[in-house]
């Protein structure tokens, strides 16, 4: 039987070192000097997402227990004690790797004495216990209603598809003579455009100005091209592991040999994907820009992020009820005030079969 961490290492050996080199030390992180309201709101949203998963598992499981494990200190840059917290966290990343937010244990392995939260315990104290976990879950959050987003994207794609098909008919019916003269190769391409091929076909636009009809044909082809760009644009919400995190997640797996998973919480659905599958994707460069995308994420300090379409993950919760939310005032040590949003409540309705399939357990 293949040991999990050996399987992960084998996949990592196939990943181009220009993306990430698992054999080199991680880059040293710079300590932030000042928190913002947006940063704290995003942190609160992430804490809510973790809580939703935590409660959904423990409220509905007969055989599995979710335990809080990831560092959950509420300190932010500007708070007293943040520098010590930050340095301790960096040291731990280099020692054991990045703790996932939640650990799953079989009920027989659950430590009643330590309870449902071991996030404040040292890695030395709980090391052997962590190794008994059946899964580690890194929770990511996204401030979207994925159903509404998908509905709007589908509407836009449909409208542009109908426009392409309409303009295609005009070009072939009214300008076929000019196409034969100027761009005969476009005739077959235009004829092949349909509701499926619009997602992949493309062509180079030529600008003609020597006659009124040629100008009209140029405009038609240009409009087809514009609509094809809209249709073919990446337009799905994503599961979003950061490239820099792959190295510290790998380190944690090498330390404890526990399967690792990413879970993306939207405000109406939840998707999950295994760390193993993420690595398998990025180990195959032919799948880039098809099954995954690598981008500088402007919403996350321009950090390089792997974006995997959420629908390619496993939908482990088909419904989530939205939380309550309210404003909070925070005073920093020099009298600076921050106002942020805090989230409370909400519920995730897990799909047991899909959950079991993803995590290899019996919820």
N, C-alpha and C positions, 0 to 999 in steps of 0.2 A: 504493500500500500504506500503510495507516494505521500510523503510528509508535506503538509500545506506550505510551510515556508520554503521548502526546496522547490516546489512547483512555482511559487512566486519568484524565486531567484532565477529560475530557468526562463521565465517570461521576461524578466527585467534585463537579462543578458541580450535579448533581441531588440531592445529599445535603443534607438539612435542616441548616442551620447551627446549629440548637439542639442537634443531636447532636454535630456536629464542624464547625468552620469552618477549612477548609484555608488560608484567606487570612490568618489571624491567627497570631502566633508561639505556639509551644507553651508551656504553663505550666512555670515553672521548678520542677525537682524539688528536694525537700529531702534533704539528705544523711542517711542513717540513722546513728544514733550507736551502735547496739548490735545485733549479730547474735544470733539464737536457734538452738537446736539444730534446731527445725523448719525454719527458713529454710535452714540449711545442708543438711539432709537433702533438702529440695525442690530445692535447687540441684544436689546430687549426682544426684538422680533425673533432672533435666533434662539434665545432662552425660551420663548413661548413655543417655538417649533419643537424644541427638545422635550418640553413638558407635555405637549400633545402626544408625541410618540410614547413617552414614558408612561403616561396614564392609560393610553389606549391598550398597550401591551398588558400592563398589570391588572387592568379592569376586566380584561376579556380572556386571559390565558389560564389554562388549567395546569400546564406543564412547564411553562417558561416564566422566568422572572427578569424584569428589566431593572438594572441598577445604575444610578448616576455615577459616572467615573471621570469624565473630563473636568479639567480645571474650571471652576465656576465662580471664582472670586469676583465680586462686584466692583473692585477697584478699577479706575480708569486713569489715564495720564492726567496729572494735576492733583490727584488724591495723595494724601500722606500714606507712605508705605508702598506706593506703586512701583518705585524703582527696585525694591527688594523682591516684590512679587514677580516683576518682569525678569530679573536676573535668575531667580530660582527656576522660573518656567523655561528659560533658555537652557539652563544646565540640564534640566530634565529631558528636554528634546534631544540633547546630545547623549544622554545616558540610556534612556529607554525608548525614545521616539515620542510621537504625538499621541497622547491618550485619545481614543474615540470618546464621544460624549456619553454613550450608553454601552453597557455590557449586558449580554443575554446569558443567563445561567439556566441550566435545568434545575427544577425545584429541589431535587435531591442534593445539588451542589450549592444551593443558596445558603449563605452565612447569616442566620437570623440575628446573631449578636451584632454584626456590623450593619445590618439593615439595608435600606434601599439607596443609600448615598455613601460612597467611599471616596468621593472626589477630594476630600481634604486629607486623606491618609497618604502616607509616603509610599513611594514605589517599593521600598525595601520591606515595609510592613505587609503589603498585600500582594507581593509578587507571585507567590505560589497559588494564591486564590484567583488572581487574574488569569492565570494559565488554564484554569478549569472552565473559563467562559466558552460558550459555543459560538459567539459572534461579538464583534465590536461594531458599533454603529456611529458613524460620523454624520451629524444632522446638519443639513444646509436649509436655508429658508429663502423664499422668493415671494415678493409682495405682488403677486398676481393671482387673479382668478383664471385658472388655465382653461376652463370651459368657455368663458367669455372671450379670452384671447384667441382660442382656436376657432370659435365661431366667426370672429371678425376677420381673421386671416383667411378662412375659407371663403368668406364673402368677397374679399378683395381678389383672391385668386380666381374665383368664378367669373367676376366681372371682367377681369383682364383676359381671361381665356376666351370669353364670348367676343370681346373686342378683337382679339387676334384672329379668330375664325371668320369674323365679319370682314375685316380688312384683307385677309387672305383671299376671300371670295372676290372682292372688288379687284384686287391685283390680278388675279388669274382670269377674270371675265373681261375686264376693261383695258388691261395693259399687257396682255400676253404677247402682243407683237413687239413691244419695247423690251420686255424681258428676254425674248428670243434674240433680240439684237444686242442687248447690253450685258445681261447676266443670265444666260440660259440655264446655268447650274442651279439657279434659285427656283426654277419652275418645279423640279422634283421635290426640293425641300419644302416649298410652300404647300404642295399637294399632300405632303406627309404630315403636315401640322394637324394635330387633333387634340382632344382633351388630355391625352396621355403624353404625347411627344412634346407638347409645349413646355414640359418641365425639364427637357434636356436639350432640345434643338436650339441652334444659334447660327448667326451668319454675320458677315461684315456688311455694313451699310455703305453704299456709294451715293454721293451727292451729285445730282445732275441739275444743270441750270440752263441748258441750251434751248429748251422748249418748254412750253406750258405743261404739256402732258408728262414730260420727263420730271419736271419739278413736282408734279402731283404724285407720280410714282415714288419719287424719293421720299416725299412726306409720308406716304402710306408705309413704305418699308421701315422708315425711321420710327413710326408709331408702333409697328409690330415689334420692332427691336426693344423699344422702351417697355412695352407690356411684358415681353418675355423676361426682361430683367426683373420686373416686379414679381412675376410668377416664380422665377428660379431663385429669388433671394432666400437666404436662410431665414425661415419665419416660424421657427418652433421655439418654445421655451425649453430650457436645458437643465440638466444635472451638471453642476459646475465645480469639479475638483480643481484646486490650484496646482500648477506644476510644482511649485516649491514644496507643497505638502506631500507629494508622492514620496519624497526621500524620507521624511520623518514618519510617515505611515509605514513605509517599508521597514524602517528601523524598529518600530513597535512590533511589527509582525515577526521580525527576526528575534526579538526579545521573548515574545510570549507564544508564538506559533498558533495564534487565534485568527480565524477568518475575519476579514474586515469588509465593511459595506458602507456605501454612501446612500443617504436617504434625503431626498429633496421634498420639502414641505411647501406646498402652495396653500392658498387660503380656501381651496375647495377640493384638492386631491393630494395624494402623496405617492411619490415614485421612489423606487430603490434600484440600486445596481451594485454588483459585487466589485470590490477593488480588483479582483482577478480579471474580471471582464474589462474594466477600464484599461488595465495594463495590456490585455490582449488586443484591444483596439489600437492603442498608440504604438504598439509593436509592429503594426501593419501600416506603413505609410500610404499604401494604395487606398486605404479607407479614409484618409484625411479629406476634409471637405465633402464627405459623403455620410459617414457614420459618426464622425467627430470633427470638431473645429478647434483650432488653437488660436486664441486671440488675446490681445492686451485688454484687460477689463478696466475700462475707465471708471467704473463704479467701485472698483476695489484697488485703488492706488496704482492703476495700470499694471497690475500683476498678471503674469501670463497664466491664462486659465484654459483648461480643457472643457469644451462645451459639448455635451452629448445630448441629442434630442431626447426630451423626457419620455416620448412615446416608445423609445427603444429600451427604456428601463422596464421595470415591473411595477404596475400600479397596485400598491398594497392597500390603498384606501381610496375607494371610489367617491367618498364624500367626507367633507370636513365642515363643521359649523364654525363660523367666524367668532373670534374672541371679542370681549368688550375691550375698549381702549380708552385711556385717559391721559391727560397731561401731568407731568411731574416736574417739579422745580428742584434743581440740584445746585448747591453752592460749593464752589471749589475753594481751595485753601487761601486764595488771595482775594476772596470776595467776588470772583467771577461767577455769574449765574448761567446755567444751561437749562433749557426746557426741552424735554423729550417725551416720547410716547411710550407708555407702558401697556402691555397686553395681558389680559386675564381671561381664563375660561376657554371655551371652544372645545370641540370634541372631534376625534377622528374615528371613522367607522372602518375597521380593518377587514380586509378580505382574507379570511383564514387560509384558503387554498393557495392564494398567491403569496401570502406571507410565508407559509410553510415551504413553498417551492423555492423562494428566494433564499431564505435563511437555512434551509435544510433541517427544519425542526417540526415539531407538532405543537402548535400554539395551544 
